[in-house]
Structure formats: C-alpha cells, structure tokens
Amino acid sequence: MKADCPVCGATISRQIDMVVGELLECTDCGTELEVLSLTPFVLAEAPQEEEDWGE
C-alpha cells in the first residue's frame, strides 16, 4: 500500500510493521508525518509538539 505526503505529494510506501499513530519522515521534503489509518493507508502532517516549560 502507498499514500501521498500531504505536504509535497511524494509517494510513501507502507511498511509491514507500521502501526496507527506512528511517526515517520517524508524522504522528499523532510516533514514529520503521522499514520492515521492502515486500511486505507492514510498519512497526515504530525502535530507540532509545544514547549512544556516545566509545567
């Protein structure tokens, strides 16, 4: 299965051991992506982590 990077449109192949919620990097644009679904294979730009400032 394959999906397109939502940022640059590059084709990304699903690995056998991927799980929902896994983070990966687009090899073309370097954007961090999150696996939203395995069937169908869906990717989205991963949310940016916010600074916690020790709170």
Buried (B, 14 or more C-beta within 10 A) or exposed (E): EEBBBEBEEEEBEBEEEBEEEBEBEBEEEEBBBBBEEEEEBBBBEBEEEEEEEEE
